[in-house]
Amino acid sequence: MPNKGITAEMWNPKVHRMPFLPVLVVLLSLAAATVMTGGNDKPATETVAPDGREGRSIGTTSKSDDPNTAAPSPSQVASPNPIYNLTGFAALDSGTTGGGVIPETDAAYRKVSTPLEFAEALYSANKNKGVKVIEIMNDLDLGWNEVGPEVRGMASTPFVSAIAPKLHPVLMKTGVSSITINPKEGGLTLFSAIGATIRHCIWSIKATSNIIIRNLRFDELWEWDEESKGDYDKNNWDFLTLGVGGGTVHHVWIDHCTFTKAYDGIIDTKGGASHVTYSWNKYEGDDGATDPNSFVWQQINALEANKTTYAMYNFLRTRGFSTADIVTILQGPGKLHAIGELSLDPVNVNSTVTFHHQWYIGAWDRLPRLAGGTVHNYNIYVDDTRVLAARRLRDRIAATLSEADRNTLDNTYSFKPPINGSISTENGAMLVEKSVYIDCLWPLRNNQTDPSDPNYTGKIMATDTVYLFHEKDGSTRTVRGDSTDPGNPLGPFQAQIIPFSWNTADGSRPYPPPLMDDPNDLKSVVTNPTTGAGAGVITWDKSNWLKTSYEDTQTEPHR
């Protein structure tokens, strides 16, 4: 059975990376509420504590252990820097080089400023007509209705219309495009030197290899979901999809990109896509808390104009949820990364994905969710502070409802952030190293289908990882250590734990441990405005975006 709690007496300094230090109490003004559990798949024998977590008493920490108050890391030096080297699964075997390092004067280097130029360059790349590097010079609005007849009417255009928008006033005008990226012989880099924004489209990478996407911001691909009552299961809009529609995808690097809020997933990996690395990306959701004209606010204002037409929305508005409450609860990105499309599909075992230096802000779920295959997470920084506050807000309002209305809210509509972290299912193998989870209710999960059936249980383990949680009484409690330590609150707690082993032929580590930042430094590393995660952060010679190595390929388990 899972471990149940950690106390000072149980703390083992030989196991934990840091000594057990005096408590730091940090006051946080979060609304007190009775918070429901984070799913219905917990073993019946588990006890439930406030905020839906199993009975886990969390050890305390001093300020020197707090990942929010760390000193600057060695990573924060002038770029280019070997911390930006391509690492992980995308670096294995033949590696990932994209279109290579070529001069702007090369015929294979294409600069694009309009949807038509982008479509023509991508057509040339897809048909092996010479384009290897596409530099995006400015923001591009690529919705189906806004790209123009020249793009829609191109012979073998890479654009098709995606599922039509239903409710968002902007997307109903612009439409949504699905854009195919599939150079038959592989080898393509798409980047922006300025961190340009891509809007109103899905990038679908299929039947190809050796693809690099860097320094781009993806935005405006979300709308309210009445049709599936908040499950977001109808439009199938992801910012990026790997391996959809047949054909093998392998060796893909997605680096220094920013993602806001999408209807479905942010990036989904399907069809056994392998040798993929995500690095230095930022997932920020909507900015409705500070921008009264944010993309979510535009949708809510449109619904508000005729709210009785929309059953779910009208239910919320007539049961105590203000428009500001709804925007607050919706602010975070929803389903982030699904790896493995169909349950128990044999092809899922082929997926191999690395995530590192990922900055997740208010994420609801899937960091990632793995079904089969292998994932390595290291140096991921999960800050769920605002989504925990949003969930407590939701539950405070729910507590005022009648029993019948509360049953409708809980069981008819999906309007409750689960606040899941990293999830391994169906014999997937996921190792998390030197990472931080703040206010995540379920940092590690090992089953989301049937805890009694081991076919749906995955292997997951965290080492030298920080878990920080803001309790409703205002105190802040932190544990740093391994998920296998007695009483460690990271989990998993859903199903009987399967001891971790890599899904490699001999069970060995698939690549040497790369350079890793200390988890107490992660906030200062990934949020740094000039060297951290996300698009438009780094300023350097743009030829650096074509490189995959910046010297010094040293690897070591700790730094």
C-alpha positions in Angstrom: 0.0 0.0 0.0 1.1 3.6 -0.5 3.1 5.4 2.2 0.9 7.6 4.4 2.7 10.7 5.7 6.0 12.0 6.8 7.1 13.2 10.2 10.3 14.7 11.6 11.0 11.3 13.3 10.8 9.6 9.9 13.2 12.0 8.2 16.4 10.2 7.1 19.3 12.6 6.3 21.1 9.8 4.5 18.3 9.6 2.0 17.3 13.2 1.7 19.5 15.6 -0.1 19.2 18.4 2.5 18.9 18.4 6.3 15.6 18.8 8.1 15.6 22.5 9.0 13.2 24.7 11.0 9.9 25.8 9.6 9.3 28.7 7.3 5.8 30.0 7.5 4.7 32.0 4.5 1.3 33.6 4.6 -0.8 33.2 1.5 -4.3 34.7 1.2 -6.3 31.8 -0.4 -10.0 31.3 0.2 -10.8 28.6 2.7 -12.9 25.9 1.2 -13.7 22.3 1.4 -11.9 21.0 -1.7 -13.1 17.8 -3.4 -10.8 15.0 -4.3 -8.8 15.0 -7.6 -10.5 12.1 -9.3 -12.5 9.0 -8.7 -9.7 6.5 -9.2 -8.3 6.3 -5.7 -8.2 2.9 -3.9 -11.0 2.6 -1.5 -8.6 2.1 1.4 -7.0 5.5 1.1 -7.8 8.2 3.5 -8.5 11.7 2.2 -7.1 14.9 3.8 -8.0 18.5 3.0 -7.5 19.6 -0.6 -8.2 16.0 -1.8 -4.7 14.7 -1.1 -4.3 11.4 0.8 -3.4 11.7 4.5 0.0 13.1 3.9 1.6 15.3 6.6 4.3 17.3 4.9 7.7 18.1 6.4 8.7 21.7 6.8 11.6 23.7 5.5 13.7 26.7 6.2 14.0 29.7 3.8 17.2 28.3 2.5 15.3 25.3 1.2 12.5 27.2 -0.5 12.6 27.0 -4.3 11.0 30.4 -4.5 13.9 32.1 -2.7 16.9 30.6 -4.2 20.2 32.4 -5.2 21.0 32.8 -8.9 22.0 29.5 -10.6 25.2 28.9 -12.6 22.8 28.7 -15.6 22.3 32.5 -15.5 25.3 33.5 -17.6 25.7 35.1 -21.0 24.3 33.1 -23.8 25.0 31.1 -25.9 25.7 28.6 -23.3 25.9 24.8 -23.2 22.8 24.7 -21.0 20.9 25.2 -24.2 22.5 22.2 -26.0 20.1 19.7 -27.4 19.9 16.8 -24.9 17.7 13.8 -24.2 16.1 11.5 -26.5 16.2 13.8 -29.6 20.0 13.7 -29.3 20.3 10.0 -29.5 21.2 7.8 -32.5 21.4 10.0 -35.6 20.5 13.1 -33.5 18.3 16.0 -34.5 19.9 18.7 -36.7 16.8 20.1 -38.5 17.9 22.0 -41.6 21.4 22.5 -40.3 23.4 25.7 -39.9 23.2 27.5 -43.2 23.7 31.1 -44.2 20.7 33.4 -45.0 22.0 33.6 -48.5 21.5 29.9 -49.1 18.6 29.0 -51.4 17.5 26.5 -48.7 17.0 29.4 -46.2 13.6 31.1 -46.5 12.4 34.2 -44.7 8.6 34.5 -44.5 6.4 37.4 -43.5 3.0 36.5 -44.8 0.8 33.4 -44.7 1.4 32.8 -48.4 5.2 33.0 -48.0 4.9 30.6 -45.1 2.7 28.2 -47.1 5.0 28.3 -50.1 8.1 27.7 -48.0 6.5 24.8 -46.2 5.3 23.3 -49.5 8.8 23.4 -50.8 10.1 21.7 -47.6 7.4 19.1 -47.6 8.0 18.2 -51.3 11.8 18.1 -51.0 12.2 21.1 -53.3 15.0 22.6 -51.3 13.8 24.6 -48.3 15.6 23.5 -45.1 15.2 26.6 -42.8 12.1 28.7 -42.4 12.6 32.0 -40.4 9.4 33.6 -39.4 9.9 37.3 -39.4 6.8 38.6 -37.7 3.5 37.4 -36.1 1.4 35.3 -38.4 -2.4 34.9 -38.3 -3.0 31.5 -40.0 -6.7 30.8 -39.5 -8.5 29.2 -42.5 -10.6 32.3 -43.2 -7.7 34.7 -42.9 -4.9 33.1 -45.0 -6.7 34.0 -48.2 -7.6 32.2 -51.4 -4.0 32.1 -52.6 -3.1 29.8 -49.7 -6.3 27.8 -49.7 -6.1 27.3 -53.5 -2.4 26.2 -53.7 -1.7 22.9 -55.4 -0.8 20.5 -52.5 -1.3 23.3 -50.0 -0.1 22.3 -46.5 -3.2 24.0 -45.1 -6.6 22.4 -44.5 -9.6 23.6 -42.5 -9.7 22.2 -39.0 -12.9 21.6 -37.1 -14.9 24.8 -37.4 -15.1 27.0 -34.3 -18.5 27.1 -32.6 -18.4 29.9 -30.0 -15.4 32.1 -29.8 -16.1 35.4 -31.6 -12.6 35.8 -32.9 -12.2 32.2 -34.1 -15.6 32.2 -35.8 -14.3 35.0 -38.0 -10.7 33.7 -38.5 -11.4 30.0 -38.7 -8.8 27.4 -37.7 -6.3 25.8 -40.0 -4.5 22.5 -39.6 -1.0 22.8 -41.2 0.9 19.7 -42.2 4.7 19.6 -41.6 6.0 16.4 -43.3 9.2 16.8 -45.3 9.5 13.3 -46.8 13.3 13.1 -46.2 13.2 15.1 -43.0 15.5 17.9 -42.0 13.6 21.2 -41.3 14.1 24.1 -38.8 11.3 26.5 -38.2 12.2 29.5 -35.9 11.9 33.1 -35.2 14.7 35.4 -34.1 12.2 37.7 -32.4 9.8 35.2 -30.7 7.0 35.8 -33.2 3.5 34.6 -32.4 1.5 32.0 -34.4 -2.2 32.2 -34.1 -5.4 30.3 -35.0 -3.8 27.1 -36.2 -2.6 23.6 -35.5 0.8 22.4 -36.6 0.6 18.7 -37.5 3.9 16.9 -37.8 3.5 13.6 -39.5 5.5 10.9 -41.3 8.8 12.8 -41.0 11.9 13.2 -38.9 14.6 15.6 -37.9 12.3 18.6 -37.2 13.3 21.6 -35.0 10.9 24.3 -33.8 12.4 27.1 -31.7 11.5 30.5 -30.3 7.9 30.8 -31.3 4.8 31.7 -29.3 1.5 29.9 -30.0 -1.7 31.6 -29.1 -5.5 31.9 -29.6 -6.7 28.4 -30.1 -9.3 28.0 -27.3 -13.0 28.4 -27.0 -15.7 27.6 -24.5 -17.0 24.0 -24.6 -20.7 23.6 -24.4 -20.9 20.5 -26.7 -19.0 18.2 -24.4 -19.9 20.0 -21.2 -16.5 21.2 -20.4 -14.6 18.0 -21.3 -13.1 19.7 -24.3 -13.4 16.5 -26.4 -15.0 17.8 -29.7 -12.7 20.3 -31.5 -9.4 18.3 -31.3 -7.3 21.5 -31.4 -3.8 21.1 -30.2 -1.1 23.7 -30.9 1.2 20.9 -32.0 0.5 17.3 -32.8 3.2 14.8 -33.4 2.5 11.5 -35.3 -1.1 12.0 -36.2 -2.6 10.5 -39.3 -0.2 7.6 -39.9 3.5 7.5 -40.6 6.4 7.4 -38.1 7.6 10.6 -36.5 11.0 10.7 -34.8 13.7 13.1 -33.8 11.9 16.3 -33.0 13.2 19.2 -30.8 10.8 21.9 -29.6 12.7 24.5 -27.7 12.2 28.0 -26.2 8.6 28.2 -27.2 5.7 29.8 -25.3 2.2 28.3 -25.3 -1.0 30.0 -24.0 -4.3 28.1 -23.9 -5.6 25.6 -26.4 -9.0 23.9 -26.6 -7.6 20.4 -26.3 -3.9 19.6 -25.6 -1.0 21.9 -25.9 1.2 19.3 -27.6 0.1 15.7 -28.1 2.4 12.8 -29.1 0.7 10.0 -31.0 1.5 7.0 -33.1 4.5 6.0 -31.1 6.5 9.2 -32.1 10.0 8.8 -30.6 13.2 10.6 -29.9 11.5 13.9 -28.9 12.9 16.6 -26.6 11.0 19.6 -25.2 13.3 22.1 -23.6 13.0 25.6 -22.1 9.3 26.1 -23.0 6.8 28.2 -21.1 3.2 27.3 -20.6 1.4 30.4 -19.4 -2.4 30.0 -20.1 -4.6 33.1 -20.5 -3.8 36.5 -19.0 -7.3 37.4 -18.0 -6.2 38.3 -14.5 -4.5 41.4 -15.8 -6.0 41.9 -19.3 -9.7 42.7 -19.4 -9.6 42.0 -23.2 -7.8 38.6 -22.9 -8.8 35.8 -25.2 -10.8 34.1 -22.5 -12.5 37.4 -21.5 -13.6 37.9 -25.1 -15.3 34.5 -25.1 -17.0 35.1 -21.8 -18.2 38.5 -22.8 -19.7 36.9 -26.0 -21.5 34.2 -24.0 -22.7 36.8 -21.5 -24.6 38.7 -24.2 -26.9 35.7 -24.6 -26.2 33.4 -21.7 -29.5 31.6 -21.6 -28.6 30.0 -24.9 -25.7 28.1 -23.4 -26.8 25.5 -20.8 -23.5 25.0 -19.0 -22.6 28.7 -18.9 -26.0 29.7 -17.8 -25.9 27.1 -15.0 -22.7 28.6 -13.7 -23.9 32.2 -14.0 -27.2 31.4 -12.1 -25.5 29.4 -9.4 -23.2 32.1 -8.0 -20.3 32.2 -10.4 -19.5 35.7 -11.6 -17.9 36.3 -15.0 -14.6 37.1 -13.1 -14.9 33.8 -11.2 -15.2 31.9 -14.4 -12.3 33.6 -16.1 -10.2 33.0 -13.0 -10.9 29.3 -12.9 -10.3 29.0 -16.7 -7.1 30.9 -16.7 -4.6 28.1 -16.6 -3.7 25.8 -19.5 -5.8 22.6 -19.5 -4.5 19.3 -20.9 -0.8 19.9 -21.6 0.8 16.8 -23.0 -0.7 13.4 -23.9 1.8 10.7 -25.0 0.0 7.8 -26.5 -3.3 8.3 -28.3 -5.2 5.0 -27.9 -5.4 3.1 -24.7 -3.3 -0.1 -24.6 -2.2 0.5 -28.2 1.0 -1.6 -28.8 2.6 1.3 -30.8 2.7 3.4 -27.6 5.7 1.6 -26.3 7.8 3.3 -29.0 7.4 6.8 -27.6 10.5 8.2 -26.0 10.3 11.8 -24.8 12.5 14.2 -22.7 11.1 17.3 -20.9 13.5 19.7 -19.2 13.5 23.3 -18.1 9.8 23.4 -18.6 8.0 26.3 -16.9 4.3 25.4 -16.2 2.1 28.2 -14.8 -1.3 27.2 -13.4 -1.5 23.9 -15.4 -4.5 21.7 -14.9 -3.3 18.3 -16.0 -0.8 16.1 -17.9 2.8 17.1 -17.3 2.8 14.8 -19.2 0.4 11.9 -19.3 2.2 8.8 -20.6 0.5 5.6 -21.8 3.3 3.1 -22.4 6.7 4.3 -23.7 9.4 6.2 -21.8 9.6 9.8 -20.4 12.5 11.6 -18.7 11.5 14.7 -16.8 14.3 16.8 -15.3 14.4 20.3 -14.1 10.7 21.0 -14.7 9.2 23.8 -12.6 5.5 23.4 -11.9 3.9 26.5 -10.3 0.2 25.7 -9.6 -0.3 28.5 -7.0 -2.9 30.3 -9.0 -4.8 27.2 -10.2 -5.0 26.0 -6.6 -6.5 29.3 -5.6 -8.9 29.0 -8.5 -9.9 25.5 -7.5 -10.5 26.7 -3.9 -12.6 29.5 -5.3 -14.7 27.0 -7.3 -15.2 24.8 -4.3 -16.1 27.6 -2.0 -18.9 28.5 -4.4 -19.9 24.9 -4.8 -20.3 24.5 -1.1 -23.1 27.2 -1.1 -25.2 25.2 -3.7 -28.0 22.9 -3.0 -27.2 19.2 -3.0 -28.9 18.8 -6.4 -27.0 21.7 -8.0 -23.7 20.5 -6.5 -24.3 17.1 -8.0 -24.9 18.7 -11.4 -21.8 20.8 -11.1 -19.7 17.8 -10.1 -21.1 15.1 -12.4 -22.8 16.8 -15.4 -20.3 19.5 -16.1 -16.5 19.5 -16.0 -15.5 22.7 -14.3 -13.0 21.7 -11.7 -9.2 21.8 -12.2 -7.8 18.4 -11.2 -4.3 19.8 -10.7 -2.5 16.7 -11.7 1.2 16.6 -12.3 3.2 13.9 -14.1 1.2 10.7 -14.9 2.5 7.3 -16.1 0.0 4.6 -17.1 -0.1 1.3 -19.0 3.4 0.2 -18.0 4.9 3.5 -19.1 8.2 4.4 -17.4 8.7 8.0 -16.2 11.6 9.3 -14.2 11.4 12.8 -12.7 14.7 14.3 -11.5 15.6 17.6 -9.7 12.3 19.2 -10.3 9.8 21.4 -8.4 6.0 21.0 -7.9 4.3 23.8 -6.1 0.6 23.5 -5.0 0.1 20.5 -7.3 -2.5 18.2 -5.6 -1.3 15.0 -7.4 2.4 15.5 -8.4 2.9 11.9 -9.5 0.1 9.6 -10.6 0.3 6.0 -11.8 -3.2 5.1 -12.9 -6.2 7.1 -14.3 -8.4 4.2 -15.4 -8.7 1.3 -13.1 -6.4 1.1 -10.0 -7.3 -2.6 -9.6 -6.1 -3.5 -13.0 -2.3 -3.4 -13.3 -2.5 -3.2 -17.1 -3.5 0.5 -16.6 -0.7 1.2 -14.1 2.6 2.8 -15.0 6.0 3.2 -13.4 6.9 6.6 -12.1 9.5 7.8 -9.6 11.0 11.2 -8.6 14.5 11.8 -7.2 15.8 14.9 -5.5 12.6 16.8 -6.2 10.9 19.5 -4.2 7.2 19.5 -3.3 5.9 22.7 -1.8 2.3 23.2 -0.7 0.4 26.2 0.6 -2.0 25.0 3.2 -5.3 26.7 3.8 -4.2 27.9 7.2 -1.5 30.1 5.6 1.5 27.9 6.3 3.9 26.7 3.7 5.4 23.2 3.9 8.1 21.7 1.8 9.7 18.3 1.3 12.8 17.7 -0.8 13.8 14.1 -1.5 12.8 11.0 -3.5 9.3 9.8 -4.0 10.4 6.4 -2.6 11.4 7.9 0.8 9.1 6.8 3.6 6.1 9.1 3.8 7.1 11.3 0.8 4.0 13.3 -0.3 4.8 13.2 -4.1 3.1 9.9 -4.7 1.9 8.0 -6.6 -1.1 7.0 -4.5 -3.6 5.7 -7.0 -2.6 2.1 -7.5 -0.1 -0.4 -6.2 3.3 1.0 -7.0 5.3 -0.9 -9.6 9.1 -0.4 -8.9 10.7 1.9 -11.4 12.8 0.5 -14.3 13.5 2.0 -17.7 11.7 0.5 -20.6 14.9 -0.3 -22.4 16.0 -3.7 -23.7 18.2 -4.2 -20.6 16.6 -1.8 -18.2 19.5 0.5 -18.3 19.4 4.3 -18.5 18.8 5.4 -22.1 21.5 8.1 -22.0 24.0 9.5 -19.5 22.6 12.0 -16.9 22.8 15.5 -18.5 23.8 18.6 -16.6 21.0 19.5 -14.2 20.3 22.6 -12.1 19.7 22.3 -8.4 15.9 22.3 -7.8 16.2 25.2 -5.4 17.6 27.3 -8.2 14.9 26.4 -10.8 12.7 29.4 -10.3 15.5 31.8 -10.9 16.7 29.8 -13.8 13.5 29.3 -15.8 11.9 32.6 -15.0 14.9 34.8 -15.8 13.7 37.4 -18.3 16.9 37.2 -20.4 18.1 33.7 -20.1 15.1 31.7 -19.0 12.2 29.7 -20.6 9.9 30.8 -23.4 9.9 32.6 -26.7 11.4 36.0 -27.1 13.6 35.7 -24.0 17.0 35.2 -25.4 18.8 37.8 -27.5 21.7 36.5 -29.5 22.9 36.2 -33.1 20.1 34.4 -34.9 22.5 31.8 -36.3 22.5 30.3 -32.8 18.9 29.2 -33.3 20.1 26.8 -36.1 22.7 25.2 -33.8 22.1 22.2 -31.5 25.3 22.5 -29.5 27.1 25.4 -27.8 30.3 23.6 -26.8 30.9 21.7 -23.6 29.0 18.5 -23.8 29.9 17.4 -20.3 27.3 15.3 -18.5 27.0 14.7 -14.8 24.2 13.5 -12.5 24.2 16.7 -10.3 25.3 20.2 -10.4 
